[in-house]
Amino acid sequence: MARTNDEVAALLREYAELLAITGGDQFRARNYEKAAKAVGGYPADLGAVPDAALTKIDGVGSSIAGKIIEFRRTGTIAAVHELRAKIPPGVQEIARVPGVGPKRALQLSRELGIASIADLDAAVRAGRLRRVSGFGAKSEERILRSIGVITHDQPLRAALAALPSGPSVAQIEAVLAANIPGLRAGLSSEITARSAKRKPPATSNQPADGQHALVQTKDLRGDLHTHTNLTDGIASLAEMVAAARERGYQYYAVTDHAPDLVMQQMTDAKMLAQRAEVAALADRAGLTLLHGTELNIGPDGSVDWEAGFLSGFDLCVASVHSSFDQDRKTMTERFITAVENPYVNIIGHPLTRKLGRRPPVDVDLDALYEACARTGTALEINASPARMDLPPEHIAAARSAGVKFSIDSDAHSLGDLANIPYGVASARLGGLTDDDVINAWPLSRLTEFLHRPGALEYVTSE
């Protein structure tokens, strides 16, 4: 990703945050958020795009294009500085704490003089937030948990952000090992020795003897979790498929969101139209196309669509997108219900965490691993550097329980497809080989793993 793109995206995102804090037009704020996402995921260097062509970028109108031109000329955007000056120090920082938000951040600043996360932590522990309208015991609990996550994740977030563009697996491994407490301390050599001794079980689709080395990026034959602009991606299906082909993949899955994630506005008709588009692309795609979806795991473990509709997909990723605060027993039952659904192939970003922004859900991991191993459901190693989920420190235990894995980009843009090395680095630190990772398998073996009752024939290209 070009640095200009990152810097402009960050400023546009900040402008949207500042509009929310200062009571600006919320529709306008959403437009800036959308533009930030489009700019951040734009595959070419924004610094080289002619002024007149900026409005051709999705979500970039004349006003936003003017701000991009201003940044390229001056290195800054005056409107951002103007809004920064209208809010007290620290409000932006505390607004990003889950459980606070922009309006409450301003309220806490004005009523309690809170100007930093440290101030917020002290105020919660002293019981001062209870004097402020809208805050109670549950708010305090959530805020303290969020502060703990931010504090815990900050070293890793900073180290990942400091990596050069397009980092190698070795560079990412080193950062993860140095910043995840207890991950290393001889773990790497222990894993290497253990994996060298393992021999895969003999089946018709894999070698009967020989040894497997730790997985490498070049071992991955495809990506099984990606999005297009049909939901919250910013590139078309054809563009994403072309980029996957350029990466040398043998197969590629598109898995746009399902209708229970209401803000994505998915419908049966839209999904069926995309399936037809996938079929139409198959002959000229240059790789095997799989039509899938990312289902939403509801609070009770149910997923979008009934069996009849689900049977039409080539694969289904299922993920938790809401009700993150359920207790351990309820959350565990929720996951196991989804895992036992015969149409669910992969559990996406299993702990639902976002580094420094959202804590992991409280789930009995041993029970989840057992259910996945029993049902033949893979756990995803989400390669987004904002997620790193399943976290590398949990991967070895899941493998020991007999779980298989899928290393996916969860790409929402063309550039996101290049995040795979982050997942590979995590997998290697967990001791995974190509035999443990389903998207390192030949298509025939993957197809056998993905098979579910009533599944349609796979859409393939010659």
C-alpha positions in Angstrom: 0.0 0.0 0.0 1.4 3.4 -1.0 2.0 5.7 2.0 0.0 8.5 0.5 -3.1 6.3 0.4 -2.6 5.4 4.1 -2.1 9.0 5.2 -5.1 10.4 3.3 -7.3 7.5 4.5 -6.3 8.2 8.1 -7.1 11.9 7.7 -10.5 11.3 6.0 -11.3 8.8 8.8 -10.3 11.3 11.4 -12.5 13.9 9.8 -15.5 11.6 10.0 -14.7 11.0 13.7 -14.5 14.7 14.4 -17.8 15.4 12.6 -19.4 12.8 14.9 -17.8 14.3 18.0 -18.7 17.9 17.1 -22.3 17.1 16.1 -21.8 17.5 12.4 -24.0 16.0 9.7 -23.9 12.2 10.3 -24.7 11.5 6.6 -21.6 13.5 5.7 -19.6 11.7 8.3 -20.6 8.3 6.8 -19.5 9.6 3.3 -16.1 10.4 4.7 -15.8 7.0 6.3 -16.8 5.4 3.0 -14.2 7.5 1.1 -11.5 6.6 3.7 -12.2 3.0 3.1 -12.0 3.4 -0.6 -8.8 5.4 -0.5 -7.2 3.0 1.9 -8.0 0.1 -0.3 -7.2 1.8 -3.6 -4.6 -0.5 -5.4 -2.6 2.3 -7.1 -0.5 5.1 -5.6 -2.9 7.9 -4.9 0.0 10.3 -5.3 0.1 9.5 -9.0 -3.6 9.8 -9.8 -4.3 13.0 -11.9 -6.5 15.5 -10.1 -9.3 15.1 -12.6 -9.4 11.3 -12.1 -9.8 11.4 -8.3 -13.6 11.5 -8.5 -13.5 8.2 -10.4 -12.6 6.5 -7.1 -15.7 5.0 -5.5 -17.0 7.4 -2.7 -14.8 10.3 -3.7 -16.8 13.3 -4.7 -15.6 16.8 -5.7 -15.3 18.0 -2.0 -13.3 15.0 -0.9 -11.2 15.1 -4.1 -10.3 18.7 -3.2 -9.1 17.6 0.2 -6.9 14.9 -1.4 -5.5 17.5 -3.7 -4.8 19.8 -0.8 -3.0 17.0 1.1 -0.8 16.3 -1.9 0.1 19.9 -2.2 0.6 20.8 1.5 0.9 17.5 3.4 -2.2 18.3 5.4 -6.0 19.0 5.3 -6.9 22.3 6.9 -10.5 21.2 7.7 -9.2 18.4 9.9 -7.1 20.9 11.9 -10.1 23.2 12.3 -12.2 20.5 13.8 -9.4 19.3 16.0 -9.3 22.8 17.5 -13.0 22.7 18.4 -12.7 19.8 20.9 -10.8 19.5 24.2 -7.5 17.5 24.3 -7.9 13.7 24.6 -11.5 13.5 23.4 -10.6 11.7 20.2 -8.6 9.2 22.2 -11.3 8.3 24.6 -14.0 8.3 22.0 -12.3 5.3 20.4 -12.7 3.3 23.6 -15.5 0.7 23.1 -18.3 1.7 25.5 -17.6 5.4 25.2 -18.1 6.8 21.7 -18.0 10.4 20.5 -20.9 12.0 22.4 -20.0 10.4 25.7 -16.3 11.3 25.2 -17.2 14.9 24.9 -19.5 14.6 27.9 -16.8 13.1 30.1 -14.3 15.7 29.0 -16.7 18.6 29.9 -18.1 17.2 33.1 -15.1 15.3 34.6 -12.1 16.8 32.8 -11.1 13.4 31.4 -8.3 14.0 28.8 -6.7 10.6 28.3 -7.3 6.8 28.6 -5.3 6.9 31.9 -7.7 9.6 33.2 -10.7 7.5 32.1 -9.3 4.4 33.8 -8.7 6.3 37.1 -12.2 7.9 37.0 -13.9 4.5 36.5 -12.0 2.9 39.3 -12.8 5.8 41.6 -16.5 5.5 40.8 -16.6 9.0 39.3 -18.4 8.0 36.1 -21.5 7.1 38.1 -22.1 10.8 38.6 -22.5 11.3 34.9 -25.9 10.6 33.3 -25.9 7.4 31.2 -23.1 5.6 32.9 -23.6 2.7 35.4 -22.0 -0.5 36.6 -22.3 -2.3 33.2 -20.7 0.7 31.4 -17.8 0.7 33.9 -17.2 -3.0 33.4 -17.2 -2.7 29.6 -15.0 0.4 29.6 -12.4 -1.2 32.0 -12.3 -4.3 29.8 -11.8 -2.2 26.7 -9.0 -0.2 28.4 -7.3 -3.5 29.3 -7.5 -4.7 25.7 -6.1 -1.4 24.4 -3.3 -1.4 26.8 -2.5 -5.1 26.2 -2.6 -4.8 22.4 -0.8 -1.5 22.0 2.8 -2.9 21.7 1.7 -5.4 19.1 -0.3 -2.9 17.1 2.6 -0.4 17.1 5.1 -3.1 16.1 2.8 -4.3 13.3 2.2 -0.8 12.1 6.0 -0.2 12.0 6.6 -3.0 9.6 7.7 -2.0 6.1 5.2 -2.2 3.2 4.8 -5.8 2.1 6.6 -7.4 5.0 8.0 -10.9 4.7 6.7 -13.8 6.8 9.9 -13.8 8.7 9.6 -10.2 9.6 6.0 -10.7 10.8 7.0 -13.8 12.8 9.7 -11.8 14.6 7.2 -9.1 15.6 4.6 -11.5 16.8 7.1 -13.5 18.8 8.6 -10.4 20.4 5.2 -8.8 21.3 3.0 -11.7 22.4 3.8 -12.6 26.0 4.8 -16.2 26.4 4.6 -17.0 22.7 8.3 -17.6 22.2 10.7 -18.7 24.9 11.9 -21.7 22.9 8.5 -22.3 21.3 9.7 -22.0 17.7 12.4 -24.6 18.0 10.0 -26.9 19.9 7.4 -26.5 17.1 9.9 -27.1 14.4 11.1 -30.3 16.0 7.6 -31.6 16.6 6.4 -30.9 13.1 9.4 -32.6 11.6 8.5 -35.8 13.4 4.8 -35.8 12.4 3.7 -37.9 9.5 0.3 -37.3 7.9 -2.4 -40.1 7.9 -2.6 -41.9 4.6 -5.6 -41.1 2.4 -6.2 -41.1 -1.3 -5.7 -37.4 -1.5 -2.5 -36.9 0.4 1.0 -38.6 0.7 1.2 -41.9 2.5 4.6 -41.2 3.8 7.1 -38.3 4.0 7.1 -35.3 6.3 5.5 -31.9 6.2 7.4 -28.7 6.9 5.9 -25.6 8.4 3.5 -23.9 6.0 4.7 -21.2 3.7 2.9 -18.5 1.7 3.7 -20.3 -1.6 1.8 -23.4 -0.3 -1.5 -21.7 -0.3 -3.5 -22.5 -3.4 -6.4 -20.1 -2.8 -8.3 -17.7 -0.5 -11.6 -18.8 1.0 -12.9 -15.6 2.6 -13.2 -12.4 0.5 -15.7 -9.7 -0.1 -16.8 -7.5 -3.1 -18.7 -4.3 -3.5 -21.9 -6.2 -3.4 -21.7 -5.8 0.4 -18.8 -4.0 2.2 -15.9 -4.5 -0.2 -14.8 -1.8 -2.5 -13.9 -3.8 -5.7 -16.1 -5.7 -8.1 -16.2 -9.4 -8.3 -14.4 -9.3 -11.7 -11.6 -7.1 -10.2 -11.2 -9.4 -7.2 -11.0 -12.5 -9.3 -8.5 -10.9 -11.6 -6.3 -10.0 -8.6 -6.6 -13.5 -7.3 -5.5 -14.9 -10.6 -2.5 -12.6 -10.6 -1.5 -14.0 -7.3 -1.3 -17.4 -8.9 -4.1 -19.0 -7.0 -5.7 -22.3 -8.3 -9.0 -21.5 -6.6 -10.8 -18.5 -5.1 -13.9 -18.0 -3.1 -16.1 -14.9 -2.9 -18.0 -14.9 0.4 -20.1 -11.7 0.7 -22.2 -11.1 3.8 -25.6 -12.6 4.4 -28.8 -10.7 5.1 -28.8 -10.9 8.9 -26.0 -8.3 8.9 -28.7 -5.8 8.0 -26.5 -2.8 7.1 -25.0 -4.8 4.1 -28.5 -5.0 2.6 -28.1 -8.5 1.2 -31.2 -10.2 -0.3 -31.8 -13.6 -1.8 -32.1 -12.0 -5.2 -28.8 -10.3 -5.0 -27.0 -13.4 -3.8 -28.5 -15.5 -6.7 -27.5 -12.8 -9.2 -23.9 -13.0 -7.9 -24.0 -16.8 -8.2 -24.9 -16.3 -11.9 -22.1 -13.8 -12.3 -19.7 -16.3 -10.8 -20.8 -19.0 -13.2 -20.5 -16.5 -16.1 -16.9 -15.7 -15.1 -15.8 -19.3 -14.6 -14.9 -20.0 -18.2 -12.5 -17.1 -18.5 -11.4 -16.7 -14.9 -8.2 -18.8 -15.2 -8.8 -20.5 -11.8 -11.6 -22.3 -10.0 -14.3 -20.1 -8.6 -16.2 -21.0 -5.5 -19.4 -19.1 -4.6 -19.8 -18.8 -0.9 -21.0 -16.5 1.8 -20.1 -15.2 5.2 -23.0 -16.1 7.4 -23.8 -14.4 10.7 -23.8 -16.5 13.8 -26.9 -15.3 15.7 -27.1 -15.0 19.5 -28.6 -18.5 19.6 -26.1 -20.0 17.1 -28.5 -19.9 14.1 -27.3 -18.6 10.8 -28.9 -16.8 7.8 -31.0 -18.8 5.4 -32.5 -22.3 5.7 -30.9 -25.5 4.5 -32.5 -25.3 1.0 -30.8 -22.0 0.2 -27.6 -22.9 2.0 -27.2 -26.0 -0.1 -26.6 -23.8 -3.1 -23.3 -22.5 -1.8 -19.9 -24.0 -2.5 -18.8 -23.1 1.0 -20.0 -21.1 4.0 -17.9 -19.1 6.4 -19.8 -18.4 9.7 -18.8 -15.5 12.0 -20.0 -13.7 15.1 -20.8 -10.0 14.3 -22.8 -9.0 17.3 -23.8 -9.7 20.9 -20.1 -9.9 21.9 -20.7 -9.7 25.6 -22.5 -13.0 26.1 -21.4 -15.1 29.1 -19.0 -18.0 28.5 -21.6 -20.7 28.6 -24.0 -19.0 26.2 -21.2 -18.0 23.8 -19.8 -21.5 23.8 -23.2 -23.0 23.0 -23.7 -20.4 20.3 -20.4 -21.4 18.6 -21.0 -25.1 18.9 -24.5 -24.8 17.4 -23.0 -23.1 14.4 -20.2 -25.6 14.1 -22.7 -28.4 14.1 -24.7 -26.9 11.2 -23.8 -29.2 8.3 -23.5 -26.2 5.9 -20.9 -24.3 7.9 -17.4 -25.1 6.7 -15.3 -22.5 8.4 -15.6 -20.4 11.5 -14.4 -16.9 10.6 -12.2 -14.8 12.9 -13.2 -17.1 15.8 -12.5 -14.7 18.7 -14.0 -11.7 16.8 -11.3 -9.5 18.3 -9.9 -6.4 16.7 -6.5 -5.4 18.0 -6.7 -2.6 20.4 -10.4 -2.0 19.6 -12.4 -5.0 20.5 -11.7 -7.7 23.1 -12.0 -11.4 22.3 -15.3 -13.0 23.2 -15.5 -15.3 26.2 -15.7 -18.8 24.8 -14.5 -22.2 26.0 -11.8 -22.8 23.4 -11.3 -26.5 24.3 -15.0 -27.2 23.7 -14.9 -25.2 20.4 -11.8 -27.1 19.2 -13.4 -30.5 20.1 -16.6 -29.6 18.2 -14.6 -28.4 15.1 -12.5 -31.6 15.1 -15.6 -33.8 15.5 -17.6 -32.1 12.7 -14.8 -31.4 10.3 -15.2 -27.6 10.6 -12.1 -25.5 10.0 -11.1 -22.5 12.1 -10.0 -19.5 10.3 -6.7 -17.8 10.8 -7.8 -14.3 9.7 -4.8 -12.6 8.1 -6.0 -9.0 8.5 -3.3 -7.3 10.6 -6.2 -5.5 12.4 -7.5 -8.9 13.6 -4.8 -11.7 13.7 -7.6 -14.1 14.7 -7.3 -17.0 15.5 -4.5 -15.5 17.6 -1.1 -17.3 17.1 -0.9 -18.1 20.8 -4.0 -20.4 20.5 -3.2 -22.2 17.2 -1.0 -25.0 18.6 -3.6 -26.1 21.1 -6.3 -26.2 18.4 -4.0 -28.2 16.1 -3.3 -30.7 18.9 -7.1 -31.1 19.3 -7.3 -32.2 15.6 -8.6 -29.0 14.1 -7.9 -28.0 10.5 -7.5 -24.4 9.5 -8.1 -21.9 6.7 -5.6 -19.0 6.3 -7.7 -16.2 4.7 -7.3 -12.6 3.9 -10.9 -11.5 4.6 -10.2 -9.1 1.8 -12.4 -6.1 1.4 -10.2 -4.5 -1.3 -7.6 -5.6 -3.9 -4.8 -4.6 -1.5 -6.1 -6.7 1.3 -5.4 -9.9 -0.7 -1.7 -9.3 0.1 -2.3 -9.7 3.9 -1.9 -13.5 3.7 1.7 -13.5 5.1 0.3 -12.2 8.4 -1.8 -15.4 8.7 1.0 -17.6 7.5 3.3 -16.1 10.2 0.7 -16.9 12.8 0.3 -20.4 11.5 4.0 -21.1 11.6 4.3 -19.9 15.2 1.5 -22.4 16.0 3.4 -25.2 14.3 1.1 -25.7 11.3 2.1 -27.5 8.1 0.5 -27.5 4.7 -1.4 -30.6 5.9 -3.1 -28.6 8.6 -4.3 -25.8 6.2 -7.3 -26.7 4.0 -6.5 -24.0 1.4 -3.0 -25.5 0.9 -4.7 -28.7 -0.3 -5.4 -29.7 -3.9 -8.9 -28.8 -5.1 -10.0 -32.5 -5.0 -9.1 -32.8 -1.3 -10.6 -29.4 -0.5 -13.8 -30.3 -2.2 -14.1 -33.5 -0.2 -13.6 -31.5 3.0 -16.2 -28.9 2.0 -18.8 -31.4 0.9 -22.1 -31.0 2.6 -25.5 -32.7 2.0 -27.2 -31.4 -1.1 -24.3 -29.1 -2.1 -24.2 -28.1 -5.8 -21.4 -29.1 -8.1 -18.5 -26.7 -7.9 -18.2 -24.0 -10.4 -14.8 -24.6 -12.2 -12.9 -23.4 -15.1 -10.8 -25.5 -17.4 
